[in-house]
Amino acid sequence: MRSFIIHSAVMLLASACLARATDIVEPEDQLKAATVLAILQNSRWAAENGNQQLVVCVWGRQAMIDALRQALDGKFVNGRIVRVTAATEAMDTRCCQVMYMGTGRKAEMQRLLPGAAAARALTIGEDDRFLDSGGDLNLYLADGHMAFEVNLPALGESGISISSRLLRFGRVRGKTP
């Protein structure tokens, strides 16, 4: 009986530690989430259609989904409440105004980006090939700081404008159409 109690206590303690470990968000993911918030605050959609929500659909690592939820979910951005949702294969991505692609898999990016473009969603990635695949913004770490690059032609096709105040801090590719 005593060994059962000790075993139960150890299992309970281990599960509590695991639960706390999953709540931890990596500093790089926190930086990315804060950068996404700044991007959203400085972006305007040509066709908002009176929608009161700004839906951010996230593909990729659970840790990044958690970081974006902590930083964005429930916040108001330009009069719209932000909702962060984990994207799934079955979901209709036309409800997404922002698609965060935390995946570096080229095949997955090539499959997802055309649908995002058709939905006129702002696409944000974290892979050095993301803009070449047709994405709008790419986040990367440079000298310990979060940086971003923008694909202006893709952004223009999405009908989304980003404030020049923010763009001056990023690397801009292409010219506006």
OpenMM code with the backbone's topology and positions (N, CA, C; nanometers):
from openmm import Vec3, app, unit

residues = "MET ARG SER PHE ILE ILE HIS SER ALA VAL MET LEU LEU ALA SER ALA CYS LEU ALA ARG ALA THR ASP ILE VAL GLU PRO GLU ASP GLN LEU LYS ALA ALA THR VAL LEU ALA ILE LEU GLN ASN SER ARG TRP ALA ALA GLU ASN GLY ASN GLN GLN LEU VAL VAL CYS VAL TRP GLY ARG GLN ALA MET ILE ASP ALA LEU ARG GLN ALA LEU ASP GLY LYS PHE VAL ASN GLY ARG ILE VAL ARG VAL THR ALA ALA THR GLU ALA MET ASP THR ARG CYS CYS GLN VAL MET TYR MET GLY THR GLY ARG LYS ALA GLU MET GLN ARG LEU LEU PRO GLY ALA ALA ALA ALA ARG ALA LEU THR ILE GLY GLU ASP ASP ARG PHE LEU ASP SER GLY GLY ASP LEU ASN LEU TYR LEU ALA ASP GLY HIS MET ALA PHE GLU VAL ASN LEU PRO ALA LEU GLY GLU SER GLY ILE SER ILE SER SER ARG LEU LEU ARG PHE GLY ARG VAL ARG GLY LYS THR PRO".split()
positions = [
    Vec3(0.0828, -0.1199, 0.0000),
    Vec3(0.0000, 0.0000, 0.0000),
    Vec3(0.0868, 0.1257, 0.0000),
    Vec3(0.1932, 0.1225, 0.0826),
    Vec3(0.2795, 0.2393, 0.0914),
    Vec3(0.3457, 0.2670, -0.0436),
    Vec3(0.3903, 0.1622, -0.1132),
    Vec3(0.4555, 0.1834, -0.2431),
    Vec3(0.3538, 0.2369, -0.3448),
    Vec3(0.2282, 0.1968, -0.3323),
    Vec3(0.1234, 0.2489, -0.4208),
    Vec3(0.1054, 0.3997, -0.4000),
    Vec3(0.1059, 0.4436, -0.2747),
    Vec3(0.0899, 0.5851, -0.2428),
    Vec3(0.2094, 0.6644, -0.2964),
    Vec3(0.3305, 0.6113, -0.2758),
    Vec3(0.4505, 0.6797, -0.3251),
    Vec3(0.4480, 0.6865, -0.4767),
    Vec3(0.4136, 0.5754, -0.5408),
    Vec3(0.4057, 0.5712, -0.6872),
    Vec3(0.3016, 0.6714, -0.7384),
    Vec3(0.1888, 0.6785, -0.6730),
    Vec3(0.0834, 0.7728, -0.7124),
    Vec3(0.1300, 0.9169, -0.6965),
    Vec3(0.2003, 0.9448, -0.5861),
    Vec3(0.2501, 1.0806, -0.5614),
    Vec3(0.3535, 1.1202, -0.6667),
    Vec3(0.4413, 1.0273, -0.7019),
    Vec3(0.5421, 1.0547, -0.8051),
    Vec3(0.4740, 1.0806, -0.9392),
    Vec3(0.3762, 1.0009, -0.9738),
    Vec3(0.3045, 1.0194, -1.1015),
    Vec3(0.2301, 1.1528, -1.1039),
    Vec3(0.1702, 1.1887, -0.9916),
    Vec3(0.0985, 1.3163, -0.9833),
    Vec3(0.1949, 1.4337, -0.9981),
    Vec3(0.3093, 1.4244, -0.9327),
    Vec3(0.4101, 1.5294, -0.9422),
    Vec3(0.4645, 1.5389, -1.0844),
    Vec3(0.4907, 1.4266, -1.1476),
    Vec3(0.5424, 1.4266, -1.2854),
    Vec3(0.4405, 1.4877, -1.3816),
    Vec3(0.3135, 1.4548, -1.3641),
    Vec3(0.2125, 1.5108, -1.4548),
    Vec3(0.1968, 1.6608, -1.4326),
    Vec3(0.2118, 1.7076, -1.3088),
    Vec3(0.2052, 1.8516, -1.2813),
    Vec3(0.3229, 1.9234, -1.3468),
    Vec3(0.4419, 1.8622, -1.3417),
    Vec3(0.5593, 1.9221, -1.4066),
    Vec3(0.5422, 1.9253, -1.5569),
    Vec3(0.4885, 1.8189, -1.6138),
    Vec3(0.4634, 1.8161, -1.7576),
    Vec3(0.3619, 1.9217, -1.7980),
    Vec3(0.2581, 1.9385, -1.7191),
    Vec3(0.1565, 2.0392, -1.7503),
    Vec3(0.2181, 2.1779, -1.7495),
    Vec3(0.3057, 2.2075, -1.6534),
    Vec3(0.3722, 2.3382, -1.6492),
    Vec3(0.4671, 2.3536, -1.7662),
    Vec3(0.5345, 2.2465, -1.8067),
    Vec3(0.6305, 2.2540, -1.9171),
    Vec3(0.5610, 2.2877, -2.0483),
    Vec3(0.4379, 2.2412, -2.0668),
    Vec3(0.3687, 2.2709, -2.1916),
    Vec3(0.3188, 2.4143, -2.1955),
    Vec3(0.3095, 2.4821, -2.0788),
    Vec3(0.2679, 2.6214, -2.0746),
    Vec3(0.3821, 2.7165, -2.1076),
    Vec3(0.5048, 2.6662, -2.1079),
    Vec3(0.6212, 2.7495, -2.1326),
    Vec3(0.6301, 2.7800, -2.2812),
    Vec3(0.6488, 2.9083, -2.3108),
    Vec3(0.6633, 2.9510, -2.4493),
    Vec3(0.8071, 2.9958, -2.4682),
    Vec3(0.8695, 2.9467, -2.5729),
    Vec3(1.0084, 2.9811, -2.6016),
    Vec3(1.0220, 3.1298, -2.6327),
    Vec3(1.1335, 3.1924, -2.5928),
    Vec3(1.1531, 3.3347, -2.6207),
    Vec3(1.1440, 3.3701, -2.7693),
    Vec3(1.1959, 3.2851, -2.8571),
    Vec3(1.1878, 3.3136, -3.0008),
    Vec3(1.0427, 3.3148, -3.0474),
    Vec3(0.9616, 3.2231, -2.9962),
    Vec3(0.8200, 3.2209, -3.0326),
    Vec3(0.7478, 3.3445, -2.9782),
    Vec3(0.7867, 3.3897, -2.8583),
    Vec3(0.7290, 3.5122, -2.8030),
    Vec3(0.7626, 3.6324, -2.8909),
    Vec3(0.8875, 3.6389, -2.9386),
    Vec3(0.9277, 3.7468, -3.0286),
    Vec3(0.8469, 3.7432, -3.1584),
    Vec3(0.8297, 3.6238, -3.2132),
    Vec3(0.7515, 3.6101, -3.3363),
    Vec3(0.6078, 3.6556, -3.3130),
    Vec3(0.5495, 3.6142, -3.2024),
    Vec3(0.4108, 3.6511, -3.1725),
    Vec3(0.3977, 3.8025, -3.1542),
    Vec3(0.4939, 3.8654, -3.0866),
    Vec3(0.4902, 4.0108, -3.0693),
    Vec3(0.5048, 4.0819, -3.2036),
    Vec3(0.5870, 4.0268, -3.2911),
    Vec3(0.6040, 4.0843, -3.4248),
    Vec3(0.4754, 4.0709, -3.5052),
    Vec3(0.4089, 3.9572, -3.4948),
    Vec3(0.2810, 3.9386, -3.5644),
    Vec3(0.1799, 4.0412, -3.5140),
    Vec3(0.1759, 4.0650, -3.3840),
    Vec3(0.0845, 4.1650, -3.3295),
    Vec3(0.1143, 4.3031, -3.3894),
    Vec3(0.2408, 4.3414, -3.3962),
    Vec3(0.2780, 4.4712, -3.4549),
    Vec3(0.2373, 4.4779, -3.6019),
    Vec3(0.2538, 4.3678, -3.6728),
    Vec3(0.2150, 4.3636, -3.8150),
    Vec3(0.0643, 4.3831, -3.8279),
    Vec3(-0.0127, 4.3130, -3.7471),
    Vec3(-0.1588, 4.3255, -3.7539),
    Vec3(-0.2039, 4.4668, -3.7189),
    Vec3(-0.1407, 4.5270, -3.6191),
    Vec3(-0.1778, 4.6622, -3.5783),
    Vec3(-0.1491, 4.7649, -3.6871),
    Vec3(-0.0586, 4.7325, -3.7766),
    Vec3(-0.0190, 4.8252, -3.8826),
    Vec3(-0.0657, 4.7818, -4.0196),
    Vec3(-0.1649, 4.6937, -4.0257),
    Vec3(-0.2170, 4.6429, -4.1526),
    Vec3(-0.3623, 4.6824, -4.1726),
    Vec3(-0.3990, 4.6980, -4.2983),
    Vec3(-0.5376, 4.7285, -4.3356),
    Vec3(-0.5785, 4.6355, -4.4488),
    Vec3(-0.6971, 4.5788, -4.4351),
    Vec3(-0.7533, 4.4924, -4.5378),
    Vec3(-0.8455, 4.5761, -4.6262),
    Vec3(-0.8341, 4.5593, -4.7570),
    Vec3(-0.9181, 4.6360, -4.8503),
    Vec3(-1.0646, 4.5994, -4.8323),
    Vec3(-1.0917, 4.4729, -4.8076),
    Vec3(-1.2299, 4.4268, -4.7931),
    Vec3(-1.2484, 4.3638, -4.6560),
    Vec3(-1.2906, 4.4438, -4.5588),
    Vec3(-1.3125, 4.3901, -4.4245),
    Vec3(-1.4545, 4.3383, -4.4075),
    Vec3(-1.5452, 4.3799, -4.4943),
    Vec3(-1.6831, 4.3295, -4.4960),
    Vec3(-1.7540, 4.3398, -4.3612),
    Vec3(-1.7174, 4.4382, -4.2809),
    Vec3(-1.7848, 4.4576, -4.1533),
    Vec3(-1.7602, 4.3474, -4.0523),
    Vec3(-1.6653, 4.2584, -4.0817),
    Vec3(-1.6349, 4.1482, -3.9917),
    Vec3(-1.5757, 4.2037, -3.8626),
    Vec3(-1.6310, 4.1648, -3.7496),
    Vec3(-1.5855, 4.2124, -3.6192),
    Vec3(-1.4680, 4.1317, -3.5649),
    Vec3(-1.4347, 4.0212, -3.6323),
    Vec3(-1.3240, 3.9376, -3.5868),
    Vec3(-1.2112, 3.9386, -3.6892),
    Vec3(-1.0917, 3.9198, -3.6390),
    Vec3(-0.9736, 3.9010, -3.7222),
    Vec3(-0.9233, 3.7614, -3.6876),
    Vec3(-0.9485, 3.6660, -3.7754),
    Vec3(-0.9176, 3.5258, -3.7468),
    Vec3(-0.7780, 3.4919, -3.7977),
    Vec3(-0.6943, 3.4446, -3.7058),
    Vec3(-0.5583, 3.4028, -3.7368),
    Vec3(-0.5547, 3.2504, -3.7310),
    Vec3(-0.5359, 3.1868, -3.8457),
    Vec3(-0.5266, 3.0409, -3.8531),
    Vec3(-0.3785, 3.0037, -3.8547),
    Vec3(-0.3412, 2.9084, -3.7709),
    Vec3(-0.2000, 2.8751, -3.7530),
    Vec3(-0.1735, 2.7309, -3.7929),
    Vec3(-0.0793, 2.7133, -3.8850),
    Vec3(-0.0300, 2.5813, -3.9245),
    Vec3(0.1059, 2.5634, -3.8606),
    Vec3(0.1332, 2.4457, -3.8060),
    Vec3(0.2677, 2.4198, -3.7556),
    Vec3(0.2718, 2.3756, -3.6111),
    Vec3(0.3812, 2.4132, -3.5468),
    Vec3(0.4120, 2.3663, -3.4121),
    Vec3(0.3117, 2.4150, -3.3087),
    Vec3(0.2778, 2.3272, -3.2155),
    Vec3(0.1859, 2.3629, -3.1075),
    Vec3(0.2417, 2.4772, -3.0231),
    Vec3(0.3733, 2.4801, -3.0037),
    Vec3(0.4348, 2.5873, -2.9240),
    Vec3(0.4091, 2.7239, -2.9874),
    Vec3(0.4107, 2.7310, -3.1201),
    Vec3(0.3847, 2.8585, -3.1869),
    Vec3(0.2370, 2.8940, -3.1779),
    Vec3(0.1516, 2.7963, -3.1872),
    Vec3(0.0075, 2.8201, -3.1706),
    Vec3(-0.0169, 2.8785, -3.0314),
    Vec3(0.0465, 2.8187, -2.9301),
    Vec3(0.0316, 2.8664, -2.7923),
    Vec3(0.0841, 3.0090, -2.7769),
    Vec3(0.1994, 3.0377, -2.8370),
    Vec3(0.2574, 3.1720, -2.8275),
    Vec3(0.1657, 3.2758, -2.8915),
    Vec3(0.1104, 3.2437, -3.0073),
    Vec3(0.0194, 3.3371, -3.0743),
    Vec3(-0.1094, 3.3542, -2.9943),
    Vec3(-0.1580, 3.2473, -2.9355),
    Vec3(-0.2782, 3.2595, -2.8515),
    Vec3(-0.2519, 3.3517, -2.7329),
    Vec3(-0.1385, 3.3334, -2.6674),
    Vec3(-0.1060, 3.4167, -2.5508),
    Vec3(-0.0924, 3.5633, -2.5889),
    Vec3(-0.0314, 3.5907, -2.7037),
    Vec3(-0.0040, 3.7290, -2.7426),
    Vec3(-0.1211, 3.7982, -2.8113),
    Vec3(-0.2063, 3.7220, -2.8806),
    Vec3(-0.3069, 3.7836, -2.9672),
    Vec3(-0.4522, 3.7583, -2.9299),
    Vec3(-0.4829, 3.6379, -2.8877),
    Vec3(-0.6227, 3.5981, -2.8719),
    Vec3(-0.6975, 3.6903, -2.7760),
    Vec3(-0.8076, 3.7465, -2.8240),
    Vec3(-0.8909, 3.8336, -2.7423),
    Vec3(-0.8514, 3.9800, -2.7463),
    Vec3(-0.7392, 4.0113, -2.8081),
    Vec3(-0.6963, 4.1515, -2.8192),
    Vec3(-0.7754, 4.2198, -2.9307),
    Vec3(-0.7910, 4.3506, -2.9175),
    Vec3(-0.8545, 4.4291, -3.0230),
    Vec3(-0.7462, 4.4916, -3.1097),
    Vec3(-0.7603, 4.4746, -3.2401),
    Vec3(-0.6684, 4.5315, -3.3370),
    Vec3(-0.7517, 4.6059, -3.4399),
    Vec3(-0.7324, 4.7356, -3.4447),
    Vec3(-0.8061, 4.8196, -3.5402),
    Vec3(-0.9567, 4.7967, -3.5316),
    Vec3(-1.0070, 4.7874, -3.4087),
    Vec3(-1.1501, 4.7725, -3.3863),
    Vec3(-1.2045, 4.6318, -3.4049),
    Vec3(-1.1178, 4.5355, -3.4287),
    Vec3(-1.1608, 4.3963, -3.4484),
    Vec3(-1.0956, 4.3087, -3.3420),
    Vec3(-1.1712, 4.2114, -3.2927),
    Vec3(-1.1172, 4.1209, -3.1918),
    Vec3(-1.0430, 4.0074, -3.2628),
    Vec3(-0.9252, 3.9756, -3.2127),
    Vec3(-0.8416, 3.8720, -3.2728),
    Vec3(-0.8770, 3.7366, -3.2128),
    Vec3(-0.8930, 3.6382, -3.2996),
    Vec3(-0.9164, 3.4993, -3.2594),
    Vec3(-0.8090, 3.4134, -3.3248),
    Vec3(-0.7394, 3.3349, -3.2456),
    Vec3(-0.6340, 3.2465, -3.2957),
    Vec3(-0.6869, 3.1047, -3.2926),
    Vec3(-0.6708, 3.0349, -3.4040),
    Vec3(-0.7181, 2.8973, -3.4112),
    Vec3(-0.6125, 2.8098, -3.4775),
    Vec3(-0.6023, 2.6872, -3.4299),
    Vec3(-0.5120, 2.5902, -3.4930),
    Vec3(-0.5779, 2.5429, -3.6216),
    Vec3(-0.5060, 2.5541, -3.7308),
    Vec3(-0.5602, 2.5134, -3.8603),
    Vec3(-0.5544, 2.3615, -3.8740),
    Vec3(-0.6537, 2.3079, -3.9418),
    Vec3(-0.6580, 2.1643, -3.9671),
    Vec3(-0.6858, 2.1409, -4.1147),
    Vec3(-0.6624, 2.0207, -4.1588),
    Vec3(-0.6873, 1.9847, -4.2990),
    Vec3(-0.8334, 2.0055, -4.3360),
    Vec3(-0.9236, 1.9807, -4.2431),
    Vec3(-1.0667, 1.9834, -4.2731),
    Vec3(-1.1267, 2.1244, -4.2688),
    Vec3(-1.0552, 2.2212, -4.2145),
    Vec3(-1.1160, 2.3533, -4.1960),
    Vec3(-1.1239, 2.4316, -4.3270),
    Vec3(-1.2211, 2.5192, -4.3334),
    Vec3(-1.2380, 2.6080, -4.4475),
    Vec3(-1.1521, 2.7313, -4.4213),
    Vec3(-1.0407, 2.7412, -4.4916),
    Vec3(-0.9464, 2.8493, -4.4654),
    Vec3(-0.9956, 2.9837, -4.5189),
    Vec3(-1.1089, 2.9862, -4.5858),
    Vec3(-1.1639, 3.1147, -4.6320),
    Vec3(-1.2086, 3.2017, -4.5151),
    Vec3(-1.2233, 3.1423, -4.3969),
    Vec3(-1.2612, 3.2217, -4.2789),
    Vec3(-1.1397, 3.2882, -4.2149),
    Vec3(-1.0203, 3.2615, -4.2657),
    Vec3(-0.8969, 3.3156, -4.2084),
    Vec3(-0.8597, 3.4467, -4.2772),
    Vec3(-0.8398, 3.5510, -4.1986),
    Vec3(-0.7878, 3.6758, -4.2531),
    Vec3(-0.6349, 3.6764, -4.2486),
    Vec3(-0.5792, 3.5943, -4.1610),
    Vec3(-0.4346, 3.5789, -4.1483),
    Vec3(-0.4052, 3.4304, -4.1409),
    Vec3(-0.3046, 3.3875, -4.2167),
    Vec3(-0.2592, 3.2486, -4.2079),
    Vec3(-0.1122, 3.2502, -4.1691),
    Vec3(-0.0841, 3.1986, -4.0496),
    Vec3(0.0533, 3.1873, -4.0031),
    Vec3(0.0995, 3.0458, -4.0335),
    Vec3(0.2058, 3.0346, -4.1113),
    Vec3(0.2550, 2.9032, -4.1518),
    Vec3(0.3894, 2.8766, -4.0861),
    Vec3(0.3828, 2.8094, -3.9742),
    Vec3(0.5031, 2.7739, -3.8999),
    Vec3(0.5577, 2.6417, -3.9479),
    Vec3(0.5634, 2.6256, -4.0774),
    Vec3(0.6142, 2.5021, -4.1356),
    Vec3(0.7139, 2.5369, -4.2434),
    Vec3(0.8176, 2.4578, -4.2539),
    Vec3(0.9164, 2.4782, -4.3590),
    Vec3(0.9030, 2.3750, -4.4687),
    Vec3(0.7969, 2.2984, -4.4641),
    Vec3(0.7771, 2.1945, -4.5657),
    Vec3(0.7273, 2.2577, -4.6949),
    Vec3(0.8092, 2.2498, -4.7968),
    Vec3(0.7787, 2.3147, -4.9242),
    Vec3(0.6461, 2.2659, -4.9823),
    Vec3(0.6214, 2.1371, -4.9784),
    Vec3(0.4974, 2.0825, -5.0339),
    Vec3(0.3755, 2.1378, -4.9610),
    Vec3(0.3865, 2.1504, -4.8295),
    Vec3(0.2750, 2.2035, -4.7511),
    Vec3(0.2518, 2.3513, -4.7833),
    Vec3(0.3604, 2.4274, -4.7956),
    Vec3(0.3462, 2.5693, -4.8312),
    Vec3(0.2824, 2.5844, -4.9686),
    Vec3(0.3266, 2.5043, -5.0639),
    Vec3(0.2723, 2.5133, -5.1993),
    Vec3(0.1254, 2.4736, -5.2041),
    Vec3(0.0842, 2.3864, -5.1151),
    Vec3(-0.0564, 2.3450, -5.1096),
    Vec3(-0.1430, 2.4526, -5.0432),
    Vec3(-0.0904, 2.5191, -4.9399),
    Vec3(-0.1700, 2.6132, -4.8622),
    Vec3(-0.1750, 2.7546, -4.9199),
    Vec3(-0.0663, 2.8006, -4.9775),
    Vec3(-0.0593, 2.9396, -5.0215),
    Vec3(-0.1610, 2.9784, -5.1289),
    Vec3(-0.1910, 2.8944, -5.2284),
    Vec3(-0.2929, 2.9354, -5.3267),
    Vec3(-0.4307, 2.9600, -5.2638),
    Vec3(-0.4696, 2.8799, -5.1680),
    Vec3(-0.5975, 2.8999, -5.0995),
    Vec3(-0.5986, 3.0279, -5.0190),
    Vec3(-0.4871, 3.0584, -4.9566),
    Vec3(-0.4758, 3.1828, -4.8796),
    Vec3(-0.4827, 3.3030, -4.9727),
    Vec3(-0.4179, 3.2917, -5.0879),
    Vec3(-0.4214, 3.4016, -5.1850),
    Vec3(-0.5633, 3.4226, -5.2364),
    Vec3(-0.6345, 3.3136, -5.2627),
    Vec3(-0.7729, 3.3234, -5.3105),
    Vec3(-0.8628, 3.3871, -5.2054),
    Vec3(-0.8335, 3.3613, -5.0777),
    Vec3(-0.9124, 3.4172, -4.9684),
    Vec3(-0.8669, 3.5589, -4.9335),
    Vec3(-0.7616, 3.6059, -4.9989),
    Vec3(-0.7028, 3.7381, -4.9736),
    Vec3(-0.6601, 3.7525, -4.8275),
    Vec3(-0.6021, 3.6443, -4.7766),
    Vec3(-0.5522, 3.6419, -4.6389),
    Vec3(-0.4072, 3.6877, -4.6359),
    Vec3(-0.3700, 3.7521, -4.5292),
    Vec3(-0.2307, 3.7883, -4.5052),
    Vec3(-0.1580, 3.6611, -4.4656),
    Vec3(-0.0507, 3.6279, -4.5378),
    Vec3(0.0240, 3.5060, -4.5071),
    Vec3(0.1571, 3.5434, -4.4442),
    Vec3(0.1854, 3.4784, -4.3314),
    Vec3(0.3086, 3.5027, -4.2570),
    Vec3(0.3756, 3.3681, -4.2354),
    Vec3(0.5038, 3.3616, -4.2666),
    Vec3(0.5783, 3.2372, -4.2505),
    Vec3(0.7060, 3.2579, -4.1748),
    Vec3(0.7807, 3.1491, -4.1605),
    Vec3(0.9074, 3.1537, -4.0882),
    Vec3(1.0108, 3.0634, -4.1537),
    Vec3(1.0137, 3.0662, -4.2859),
    Vec3(1.1065, 2.9833, -4.3619),
    Vec3(1.1705, 3.0697, -4.4705),
    Vec3(1.2989, 3.0527, -4.4930),
    Vec3(1.3679, 3.1387, -4.5890),
    Vec3(1.3164, 3.1234, -4.7325),
    Vec3(1.2396, 3.0190, -4.7610),
    Vec3(1.1799, 3.0000, -4.8944),
    Vec3(1.0351, 3.0480, -4.9015),
    Vec3(0.9839, 3.1020, -4.7920),
    Vec3(0.8418, 3.1356, -4.7843),
    Vec3(0.8006, 3.2407, -4.8875),
    Vec3(0.8767, 3.3470, -4.9012),
    Vec3(0.8406, 3.4511, -4.9976),
    Vec3(0.8540, 3.4008, -5.1403),
    Vec3(0.9530, 3.3166, -5.1661),
    Vec3(0.9694, 3.2590, -5.3003),
    Vec3(0.8519, 3.1699, -5.3375),
    Vec3(0.7845, 3.1155, -5.2370),
    Vec3(0.6670, 3.0303, -5.2603),
    Vec3(0.5390, 3.1116, -5.2751),
    Vec3(0.5473, 3.2441, -5.2579),
    Vec3(0.4301, 3.3298, -5.2755),
    Vec3(0.3756, 3.3899, -5.1478),
    Vec3(0.4446, 3.3717, -5.0350),
    Vec3(0.3990, 3.4280, -4.9084),
    Vec3(0.4157, 3.5791, -4.9029),
    Vec3(0.3429, 3.6433, -4.8111),
    Vec3(0.3460, 3.7890, -4.7974),
    Vec3(0.4600, 3.8370, -4.7081),
    Vec3(0.4738, 3.7770, -4.5883),
    Vec3(0.5756, 3.8197, -4.4922),
    Vec3(0.6485, 3.6988, -4.4366),
    Vec3(0.7761, 3.7166, -4.4120),
    Vec3(0.8559, 3.6103, -4.3543),
    Vec3(0.9280, 3.6634, -4.2312),
    Vec3(0.9198, 3.5913, -4.1203),
    Vec3(0.9880, 3.6282, -3.9968),
    Vec3(1.1173, 3.5488, -3.9850),
    Vec3(1.2228, 3.6146, -3.9343),
    Vec3(1.3484, 3.5446, -3.9125),
    Vec3(1.4266, 3.6149, -3.8020),
    Vec3(1.5196, 3.5422, -3.7438),
    Vec3(1.6032, 3.5949, -3.6370),
    Vec3(1.7327, 3.6471, -3.6987),
    Vec3(1.7697, 3.7730, -3.6682),
    Vec3(1.8934, 3.8324, -3.7184),
    Vec3(1.9642, 3.9005, -3.6019),
    Vec3(2.0833, 3.8536, -3.5714),
    Vec3(2.1631, 3.9115, -3.4627),
    Vec3(2.0861, 3.9188, -3.3312),
    Vec3(2.0103, 3.8150, -3.3014),
    Vec3(1.9365, 3.8093, -3.1759),
    Vec3(1.8085, 3.8905, -3.1729),
    Vec3(1.7712, 3.9505, -3.2852),
    Vec3(1.6488, 4.0302, -3.2934),
    Vec3(1.5560, 3.9716, -3.3986),
    Vec3(1.4255, 3.9887, -3.3762),
    Vec3(1.3292, 3.9424, -3.4743),
    Vec3(1.3276, 4.0419, -3.5892),
    Vec3(1.3300, 3.9911, -3.7101),
    Vec3(1.3262, 4.0738, -3.8300),
    Vec3(1.2218, 4.0150, -3.9242),
    Vec3(1.1877, 4.0919, -4.0270),
    Vec3(1.0915, 4.0411, -4.1244),
    Vec3(1.1258, 4.0932, -4.2623),
    Vec3(1.0794, 4.0192, -4.3605),
    Vec3(1.0898, 4.0611, -4.4993),
    Vec3(0.9515, 4.0526, -4.5611),
    Vec3(0.9274, 4.1407, -4.6575),
    Vec3(0.7940, 4.1541, -4.7161),
    Vec3(0.8017, 4.1349, -4.8664),
    Vec3(0.7066, 4.0607, -4.9207),
    Vec3(0.6920, 4.0414, -5.0645),
    Vec3(0.5826, 4.1383, -5.1105),
    Vec3(0.6207, 4.2579, -5.1550),
    Vec3(0.5215, 4.3606, -5.1895),
    Vec3(0.4249, 4.3185, -5.3006),
    Vec3(0.4704, 4.2536, -5.4087),
    Vec3(0.3729, 4.2116, -5.5105),
    Vec3(0.2662, 4.1161, -5.4551),
    Vec3(0.3073, 4.0188, -5.3729),
    Vec3(0.2106, 3.9245, -5.3140),
    Vec3(0.1169, 3.9974, -5.2188),
    Vec3(0.1715, 4.0895, -5.1418),
    Vec3(0.0906, 4.1664, -5.0476),
    Vec3(-0.0132, 4.2502, -5.1229),
    Vec3(0.0287, 4.3114, -5.2322),
    Vec3(-0.0633, 4.3907, -5.3144),
    Vec3(-0.1764, 4.3072, -5.3710),
    Vec3(-0.1456, 4.1852, -5.4144),
    Vec3(-0.2483, 4.0954, -5.4679),
    Vec3(-0.3487, 4.0553, -5.3600),
    Vec3(-0.3047, 4.0534, -5.2345),
    Vec3(-0.3934, 4.0178, -5.1240),
    Vec3(-0.4879, 4.1309, -5.0877),
    Vec3(-0.4596, 4.2520, -5.1372),
    Vec3(-0.5436, 4.3664, -5.1027),
    Vec3(-0.5188, 4.4154, -4.9614),
    Vec3(-0.3976, 4.3911, -4.9120),
    Vec3(-0.3628, 4.4304, -4.7752),
    Vec3(-0.2510, 4.5333, -4.7831),
    Vec3(-0.2654, 4.6386, -4.7054),
    Vec3(-0.1581, 4.7381, -4.7002),
    Vec3(-0.0998, 4.7402, -4.5600),
    Vec3(0.0296, 4.7614, -4.5542),
    Vec3(0.1002, 4.7702, -4.4269),
    Vec3(0.1623, 4.9090, -4.4192),
    Vec3(0.1492, 4.9704, -4.3049),
    Vec3(0.1995, 5.1051, -4.2824),
    Vec3(0.3476, 5.1165, -4.3181),
    Vec3(0.3820, 5.2265, -4.3842),
    Vec3(0.5224, 5.2512, -4.4185),
    Vec3(0.6069, 5.2676, -4.2922),
    Vec3(0.5436, 5.3086, -4.1813),
    Vec3(0.6168, 5.3201, -4.0537),
    Vec3(0.6719, 5.1846, -4.0114),
    Vec3(0.5964, 5.0779, -4.0363),
    Vec3(0.6432, 4.9444, -4.0015),
    Vec3(0.7360, 4.8898, -4.1095),
    Vec3(0.7012, 4.9126, -4.2352),
    Vec3(0.7805, 4.8573, -4.3451),
    Vec3(0.9259, 4.9043, -4.3425),
    Vec3(0.9510, 5.0220, -4.2907),
    Vec3(1.0886, 5.0721, -4.2888),
    Vec3(1.1797, 4.9881, -4.1994),
    Vec3(1.1207, 4.9076, -4.1103),
    Vec3(1.2001, 4.8210, -4.0242),
    Vec3(1.2256, 4.6839, -4.0860),
    Vec3(1.1599, 4.6546, -4.1977),
    Vec3(1.1754, 4.5256, -4.2621),
    Vec3(1.2544, 4.5353, -4.3906),
    Vec3(1.2799, 4.4217, -4.4467),
    Vec3(1.3457, 4.4120, -4.5766),
    Vec3(1.2355, 4.3931, -4.6796),
    Vec3(1.2325, 4.4789, -4.7803),
    Vec3(1.1251, 4.4769, -4.8790),
    Vec3(1.1755, 4.4143, -5.0077),
    Vec3(1.0973, 4.3202, -5.0585),
    Vec3(1.1269, 4.2557, -5.1874),
    Vec3(1.0238, 4.2989, -5.2890),
    Vec3(1.0699, 4.3276, -5.4092),
    Vec3(0.9788, 4.3609, -5.5184),
    Vec3(0.9251, 4.5012, -5.5066),
    Vec3(0.8608, 4.5412, -5.6084),
    Vec3(0.7968, 4.6737, -5.6129),
    Vec3(0.6473, 4.6528, -5.6115),
    Vec3(0.5750, 4.7565, -5.5662),
    Vec3(0.4297, 4.7450, -5.5657),
    Vec3(0.3806, 4.7391, -5.7090),
    Vec3(0.2763, 4.6593, -5.7356),
    Vec3(0.2269, 4.6455, -5.8735),
    Vec3(0.1648, 4.7743, -5.9236),
] * unit.nanometer
topology = app.Topology()
chain = topology.addChain("A")
for resn in residues:
    res = topology.addResidue(resn, chain)
    for name in ("N", "CA", "C"):
        topology.addAtom(name, app.Element.getBySymbol(name[0]), res)
